[in-house]
Amino acid sequence: MNSDGQLYVETTENKKLPLLSYCSDKNEYENFNVNNFSEIAIDHVISMNTILNNSKNEFKELKKISNELRKYLKKPITYKKLISKGTKLSDNKIFTNTIDIETLKFEFEAILGKMDLQLMHTSHNNFKRAKD
């Protein structure tokens, strides 16, 4: 980062190239300027919600877990409720023994294969989040 806040990346040839941040409200890239490093966000290029929704029919083990969780969750679904019910479900040996661990591992690896991450300014990330 230089004195005016512009971020750069140094290449293997020792060249400094300016970083750009994608601004989805303008649908363009602009110079990546920050006042401090806390203004840098790491975000999914395609949201996890989109990846999972587009892939939901591919993953039978994840779907089995999701369906079992939904049986016990009442709306509104909160993070606290999800953690509580998820812990109870993971302690349920009868249920966990029905999960094919190798298939589940393959499903998570397939999701990872669809994920790309990018650096972006937090203000751009907040705008993108509001659209999702």
N, C-alpha and C positions, 0 to 999 in steps of 0.2 A: 504494500500500500504506500502510495506516495503522499506528500504533504497536503494535496488537495482532496484526498480520500479515494482516488481512482485505484482500483485493484488491478494487479498485473499477475501474469503467470510467466515463469521463466522456463524457456524451452531447454532441451538438451544441448542446443547450440549456444546457450547463454544469451538468447534474445529475450527481451521483455515484451510481451504482448498484452494489450489491455483486455481485461475480462469484460464480458457483456452480461447483462441480466435481462431475461425475457420479461417483458411487461405485457401481460395478457389483456389488460384493458385497452392498450394501444395496438396490440397484435404486432409488436416489433421488439427488437433488441435495442437496449441503450447502454451507455457506459455504466459500469458497475461502480458507483461511488458510495462510500460509507463514511460515517464519522467514527465508528468503532466496530469491532468484529461482531458484537452482539446483533448488528443489523444484517448479518448474513444468515440465511436460512438454507437448509438442505431439504429439498422437496422432491416428490415423485413427479416425473414428467407426465405420466398418466396416473391419475389418482388411484389409490388402492381400492377405493369403492368401485371405480370403473373396471379395474382389472378383475376384481372378485365377481362383480355382476356379470361381466362378459364371459366368465369362466365357470359360473356356478354349476352348470350341468356336467362339467368335466370331472369334478372332484367328489367322488362318492363318500369318501371317509370324512372329509371336511363337512360335507352336507349332513352326514349322519350326526356329527357332533353338534352342528348348528341346530338341526331339528330337535335334538334332545334338549339343548339349552332352552330353545323357544317354549318347550312344554312347561318350563318352570318360571319363565320370566313374565311378569305382568307389566303393562305399560303404566307410566312411562319407564322405559328401560334406561337405567342410569349405570354409570361405570361401577359404582359400588355394588349394585345388584348383580351386574354381570360377573364381577370378581367373585362375589359370594357364591353364586350358582355354579360358576365355572370350577371353583375349588371343590364344591360338593360333588360335581360331576366327575372330576378327576379322581376323587376318593372312592367313587363307585366302581369297585373291581369287576362286578358283573358287566357293567357297561364298557369299561375300558378294555376288557378282554375281547370285546366284539370288534375292536378297532384293529385293522391290519396295519401295523406300524410301518412296514416297507412301502405300502401304498400311500400312507399318509406322508411319509418322507418324500416320495416321488411327487406328490401333489404340492408340497411346500417348495420343492426345487423347481417345479414348473412355474409357480407364482414368482419365485425369484428370477427366473429366466425372462419374465415379462416386465420386470421392474427396471427402470432407469432412473437415476437420481441426478439432480442438477442443483447448482448453487444459484440462489436468487436473493434479491433484496427482500427483507421482511415485508415491506409495504407491497411488493408485487405478490408475495406469497399470500398475504392477507386478502388481497383482491381476488386471487385465484380461488382461495378457500371459500369465499363468499359466493362464488359462482357455482361451485360443486354441489 
